[in-house]
Amino acid sequence: MAFHQLCTFETFQQVSGCYGYGENFRDVIEQEFTRIKGITYLDHAAATLYPESVLRDYCRDITSNLYGNPHSHNPSSRLTHDTVDRVRYRVLQHFNTTPEEYSVIFTSGCTAALKLVAESFPWRSHTESQAGSYFCYLTDSHTSVVGMRGLTSSQGVVTQPVSPQELENRAKDEAQVEDVICQTPHLFCYPAQSNFSGRKYPLSHVKGIQARRLYPACAHQGRWFVLLDAASYVSCSPLSLQDCPADFIPISFYKIFGFPTGLGALLVRNDAADILKKTYFGGGTAAAYLSGEDYYVQAANISDRFEDGTVSFLDIIGLNHAFEALYRITGGMHNIQQHTFGLARYTYMLLSSLCHGNGRPVAHIYTEGQFDSPITQGAVLNFNLMDSNGQIIGYSQVDRMANLYNIHVRTGCSCNTGACQSFLGITSQRVKRNLQAGHVCGDNVDIVDGQPTGSVRASFGYMSTFEDCQKFLNFVAECFVEKPVRVDQERLQELKRVAAASEDSNESPSIKITNGEVYKGDEKKPTEALLKGFQLRDSNSHGVAYTLTNIYIYPIKSCGAYEVHDWPVGPLGLLYDRGWMVVNGNGVCLSQKREPRLCLIRPQVHIRSNKLLLQAPGMDTISVPLENNNHSHTRVCHSKVCGDRVETVDCGDEAASWLSDFLGQPCRLIKQRPDFTREMKKRPSEAATSTSLSLVNEAQYLMISRASVELIQNLMSSRQDDSEGDQLLDTQSVISRFRANLVIAGVEPFEEDNWSHLVIGSTQFMVAGHCGRCHMVGIDQDTGSKTKEPLMSLSAYRSGKVTFGVYLTHQLTEGPTAAANVLSVGSLIQPKPNSS
């Protein structure tokens, strides 16, 4: 078969395995990457490309939201802080881990992350009384990894390069017994994927080194830590830290997303974080310090401890949009891996089979295998071209010709001298002689004494296409092959057999990835006993001493109240109270502080029809299920409520579109994940029993008294300046502003502040604290307009103390009588005052 017949999409499909991310792949590429029209970009291992929608969404975000310095506490700063934390969770989710296991330290890039580890690792120099630390790295490592020895050598640390062959050939059959006496810390660094050849090293090496089974750990006592350089690997491959618990993982985000540049991270396993010791400390990293003496206490939070000064928060916000676009376009890293590997394998097969008219091969490809599996090979192709006499054609000549054809590749040693030496057979002595001959890293001196000093690297990204392969292969055939162009059919058929065998052995089930995770849950519907006989109706009844006069639930956090007469108590509080919340386009929770119009959204819970209705002025009513047992395509999200991490599920595009239209900004509705447990914060003096929360701020219930409301209402009336012409607030308006779950009558003003326990009907409650108030109580819950009242009157009456209402937690009846856990308007209340 002639070469031009092999450069067809039909041939490509026979060997590629997977291509694209759906039927509209070609259209998406044309829409999102218009700037590369006419360009064949094959330098994704250096920097991949960003879709244009990322910049549009990012610019819309930062021009419509005010982001302040996250070290301050004003509203713009809190928005930044919460958004940055949201991105941290998203990074961890992308790598299939949690904040309980790993921390994200933002840096300026992978190199800065490596430098941080080198500067902070507790190196020990060898003495007569103690063994010294070893700094070991695979010879197939990036310059920035090898460069760590510049810091370690000055501290008397032994530097030991390890070849890939030594790593396994000198391994032990079993893990070594942990030495409890010798705890000298050692560090081994290796790349998950070679940035030179695309070779993927087994992720199992992490555990092999930690267990001291692999060399060099098996040869030296002490505690071994592993730094996994994942910068090249994660650009096109999924990395699960559940399977690969490396201690330190440096990454650069532009290699995954193209944007933002100048932003990377060090992922640190929390169990290993405490060994890192800093010397310099910058703003935001201290729990306390003194300028007049050598006193400094580091921040408890790992991220805060190592992020000197203000992080590049606008870039981090941009990262959130990059995640959105990546998953929207591709569905996830597994799909990217299959797509890019298929392109690389096809290119490898044809390039390695391409011959001159005299039958000599055109290319010398630097690879350990035959591109048989994405498990062992990434989407990187490194090679040198040869003339018909078998002589290497200098990479500079190839690069110049490629530029004429608008083909972008990388040339030289790709910042990996170790791999370059190994594959090209360059001795250390020759490297030194080449330097004396005038060749330095990054120049165009490609041949010295007839020998190559580097090579050509082509690499693929998630937006690469078959046409990129086709144009590149045609370019090589047209410019560097002595005609007639020939193909080594025997080799090509052998590679096809290898590819076919690989597809059969590595066939994996279809994976649907949404936002980096597939969630399958089993939410339980409320039992019939719990729901039987409930009637929802308005209540205007006002009881006498110690009675419950009103019950409100707030199904969607910060949205309007739904008043009920009888309501079941669930494990987290009133059933469906604050079970949902609205988040902005960055996944940060919206409250009335940031978006007052939330109060105009009036949710209603219809238990029997399993519906949550969403209503708002000028909008059609829509519904979402109260309980949804079909989670095969449910998007899992992470957000924060009052500093607590919460896991949620997305409620779909219809609700998102409805909220976005009404609020005038990108929003989504999310619901607390049913199997996620969020525990209430305990005070040091409290018992060890745990209380589970919904998406409430502090506690399961908030209770206020009518007497306290009326006192504040009267004070507002007496303080009001008639010249202002403000309308007096009636009792119900003031109640609505304080957004309580339970309203009681029959007590003296603020008498409830002195209760420790109470019983409402047959349900027991414990008072968990007083509710501190903010300017949110100044928002009119009927219009969304803002005033300074009732906060000013409350502050004046309580001498600057702005607490109003008490938090409650319940003590539920369990077993067959659980249906008794129902609250009803008119129920009697039995309080127990504090003993003090």
Sequence and secondary structure as in RCSB ss.txt:
>XXXX:A:sequence
MAFHQLCTFETFQQVSGCYGYGENFRDVIEQEFTRIKGITYLDHAAATLYPESVLRDYCRDITSNLYGNPHSHNP
SSRLTHDTVDRVRYRVLQHFNTTPEEYSVIFTSGCTAALKLVAESFPWRSHTESQAGSYFCYLTDSHTSVVGMRG
LTSSQGVVTQPVSPQELENRAKDEAQVEDVICQTPHLFCYPAQSNFSGRKYPLSHVKGIQARRLYPACAHQGRWF
VLLDAASYVSCSPLSLQDCPADFIPISFYKIFGFPTGLGALLVRNDAADILKKTYFGGGTAAAYLSGEDYYVQAA
NISDRFEDGTVSFLDIIGLNHAFEALYRITGGMHNIQQHTFGLARYTYMLLSSLCHGNGRPVAHIYTEGQFDSPI
TQGAVLNFNLMDSNGQIIGYSQVDRMANLYNIHVRTGCSCNTGACQSFLGITSQRVKRNLQAGHVCGDNVDIVDG
QPTGSVRASFGYMSTFEDCQKFLNFVAECFVEKPVRVDQERLQELKRVAAASEDSNESPSIKITNGEVYKGDEKK
PTEALLKGFQLRDSNSHGVAYTLTNIYIYPIKSCGAYEVHDWPVGPLGLLYDRGWMVVNGNGVCLSQKREPRLCL
IRPQVHIRSNKLLLQAPGMDTISVPLENNNHSHTRVCHSKVCGDRVETVDCGDEAASWLSDFLGQPCRLIKQRPD
FTREMKKRPSEAATSTSLSLVNEAQYLMISRASVELIQNLMSSRQDDSEGDQLLDTQSVISRFRANLVIAGVEPF
EEDNWSHLVIGSTQFMVAGHCGRCHMVGIDQDTGSKTKEPLMSLSAYRSGKVTFGVYLTHQLTEGPTAAANVLSV
GSLIQPKPNSS
>XXXX:A:secstr
  HHHHSSHHHHHHHHS  SSSTTHHHHHHHH GGGTT EE BTTT     HHHHHHHHHHHHHS    TTS SH
HHHHHHHHHHHHHHHHHHHTT  TTTEEEEEESSHHHHHHHHHHHS      SSS   EEEEESS  HHHHTTHH
HHGGGT EEEEE HHHHHHT  SS     SS   EEEEEEESB TTT BB  TTHHHHHHTT STTGGGS SEEE
EEEE TTGGGTS   TTT   SEEEEETHHHHS S S EEEEEEHHHHTT   S   TT EEEEETTTTEEEE S
SHHHHH  S   HHHHHHHHHHHHHHHHHHSSHHHHHHHHHHHHHHHHHHHHHEE TTS BSEEE  SS S  TT
TB SEEEEEEB TTS B  HHHHHHHHHHTTEE EEE TT HHHHHHHHT  HHHHHHHHHTT  TTSS  EETT
EES EEEEE  TT  HHHHHHHHHHHHHHH  SS EE HHHHHHHHHHHHHHHHHT       BTTB B      
  HHHHTT          SSSEEEEEEE SBTTS  EEESEEEEETTEETTTT EEEEETTS B  TTT GGGGG
   EEETTTTEEEE  TTS  EEEESS    TTB EEEEEETTEEEEEEE  HHHHHHHHHHHTS EEEEEE TT
   B    TTS S   B  S SSSSEEEEEHHHHHHHHHHHHHH  GGG      HHHHHHHHT SEEEESS TT
GGGGEEEEEETTEEEEEEEEEE  GGGGB TTT  B STTHHHHHHHTTT  EEEEEEEEE   GGGGGG EEET
T BEEEEE   
